[in-house]
Amino acid sequence: MRSKFKKFFRKAADKILLAASGIALALPAVAAETSTDMNAVTSGIVNLVMALMPVIIVIVIVKALIESFMRMT
């Protein structure tokens, strides 16, 4: 019974951490994108992708760390 709770909380903590980090790291990137000029749409998209790149890298690293620690136990 206790191991079921441990598994549940590990999975829940993983999802909550990924969601919270995604939201916290994506807000500045979305706020930085304020271009309304149609000629600058492509540069705005490039800026948005480049701003989100660290978020993607952090999420991948955190997910890999969580999975590696879950295998250790």
C-alpha positions in Angstrom: 0.0 0.0 0.0 2.8 2.4 0.9 4.6 1.8 -2.4 1.5 2.8 -4.3 1.5 6.1 -2.6 5.2 6.6 -3.3 4.7 5.8 -7.0 1.7 8.2 -7.2 3.5 11.1 -5.5 6.6 10.5 -7.7 4.6 10.7 -10.9 2.6 13.7 -9.6 5.7 15.5 -8.5 7.3 15.0 -11.9 4.3 16.4 -13.7 3.9 19.3 -11.3 7.6 20.2 -11.6 7.5 20.1 -15.4 4.3 22.2 -15.6 5.5 24.8 -13.1 8.9 25.2 -14.8 7.3 25.4 -18.2 4.9 28.1 -17.0 7.5 30.0 -15.1 10.1 29.9 -17.9 7.7 30.5 -20.7 6.1 33.7 -19.4 9.1 36.0 -20.0 9.6 34.5 -23.5 5.9 35.2 -24.4 6.1 38.6 -22.9 9.2 39.4 -24.9 7.2 38.8 -28.1 5.3 42.1 -28.7 5.8 42.6 -32.5 2.7 43.8 -34.3 4.3 44.8 -37.6 3.5 42.3 -40.4 6.9 42.8 -41.9 8.5 41.7 -38.7 6.4 38.5 -38.3 9.2 36.2 -39.3 11.8 37.8 -37.1 9.2 37.8 -34.2 8.7 34.0 -34.7 12.5 33.5 -34.8 12.9 35.6 -31.6 10.1 33.6 -29.9 11.7 30.2 -30.8 15.1 31.4 -29.6 13.6 32.7 -26.4 11.8 29.3 -25.8 15.0 27.3 -26.6 16.4 27.5 -23.0 13.0 26.4 -21.6 13.0 23.3 -23.8 16.6 22.5 -22.8 15.8 22.9 -19.1 12.7 20.7 -19.3 14.6 17.9 -21.1 17.4 18.0 -18.6 15.0 18.0 -15.6 13.0 15.1 -17.1 16.2 13.1 -17.6 17.4 13.8 -14.1 14.0 12.8 -12.6 14.0 9.6 -14.6 17.5 8.7 -13.6 16.7 9.2 -9.9 13.6 7.2 -10.2 15.6 4.2 -11.6 18.0 4.4 -8.6 15.3 3.7 -6.0 
